[in-house]
Amino acid sequence: MKNSLILFVFVNLLFACNSSNEVTKETVKAAVMEKVTDTKQLRHVVLFKFKDGTAAEDIQKVEAAFSALPSKIPQIKDYEWGINNSPEGLEKGFTHCFFLTFESEADRAIYLPHPDHKAFGAVLTPFLDDVLVVDYWVK
């Protein structure tokens, strides 16, 4: 996506310097934007519900261990996480959401059995009451 944005900026600069091209600026912009929005991304959403009485320090260890995975597993293209703050009361005890992005199902297939992912599971398991995972292709 960064490359597409750089291309978009470059094309705009090119047309700003030379407006006599046969190809219109709008045509090139449309082609670049189509490429930007055509990028497929596989999202991997993970929700955790911790066991009652889990110490804050233990939850912080889990957070840190999960947050270390992108630096250990190159197939993870993007990562973010947060703690539920919805006022709706529909979280069913799930407090933590982790959001990973992969470029392909093959990348996800490398991530799932990866030794660092398995090691993270060993950190998490003693404190985990429930987990919910949803994967989807970005539309």
N, C-alpha and C positions, 0 to 999 in steps of 0.2 A: 504494500500500500504506500509506503514511503516513496518508493521508486515512481509510482504513478503520480503522486503529488508533485514530485520534482519535475517529472515530465510535463505535467499540467502548467507549472510555473514557467518552465523553459519555453513552452509553446506560446504562452501569453507574451513573454518577453520578445520572442522572435517576431510575432505579429506586430508588436508595438514598434519595433525597429523597422519593419518592412511591411507596409500595408498593401503592396502591389501583387501579392501572391494570388495565384488562381484559386487555390483552396481557401475557402473562407474560414475566418476565425471560429465561427459558430460550428462548422463541420468538424474541425479539429477538436474543439472543446467537447463536442458531443461524443466523439470517438474516445477521447481520454476519460471522460466521466463514465462511459459505458465500461471501459476497462477497470476503472476503480471500483465500480459497483458490482462487477462480474466476479470479483475475487471471492472464491469459496472459502468459508471458514467453518470448522466443526467446533461447536461449543460443548464443553463438558462441565456440567453444573453439579456440584456436590454440596449437600446440606447435612449438617451434623446436629444430632441431639445428644448431649452429654448426659451421663448418668447423674442422678440426683446426688448432691454432696461432692461432686468433683471440685477439687480445689482450684482456685484461680490460677495458681502457679502451674498446675498440670495442663490446664486449658491453654495457657501461654506457651507451654512446651509444644503442644500440638500445633498451634498457630505458627510458631517459628519453624517447626519441622516441615509443615506444608509449604510455607513461604520459601524454604530453601530449595524445593524441587526444581523450579525453573532454571536455577543456576547449575543443576546437576543433570538435567534431562533436556537436551537441546531440541527435542521435538515439541516442547511446550513453547508456542509462539507468543502467547500473551497470558497474563495471570493477574487476577485481582481477587480480593476477598473482603468480607465485611461481616458485621454482626447485625442481626435483625433489629430493626427499629420501627417496624410496621405498627400503626395504631389499630389495625383491623382485628387483631387477636386470632388470626387463622394459622399461626405458625406451627401449631401442634407440638410444641416443645423444641422444634428445630431453631437453633440460635445462630449458627454460623453457615455462611454461604461462600463457597470457593468456586471460582469461575476460570476455567482454563480454555485456551484456544489452540486448536491443532489445524494444520493445513490439509490433513487427509486422515482417512480411517487407518491407513498404514502407520501414520505417526502415533495415533492413539493406541494402536496394537503394540507398538514398541513401548509406550509409556506404561500400560497396564501391568505387564509382568516385570518391568524394569527393577533391578535390585534396589535402587534408591526409593522407588515407590513402595516396594515391599517393606523396606526398613521403616518408612514412614508409617505404614500400617501397624508395625509392631509398637511404635510410640503411641498411636491412636487407640488401638483396640482395648486396653484396660479401662479406658474412660468413656467409651462409646456405648450409648444406649441404642441409637438407631442412626441409619444413614439413608439418604435418598439421592439417587443419581439420575440425571436426565441429560441425554446428549441430543443435539440437533444441529442440522445444517442451517446457517444463517440464510434467510430469505431476502 
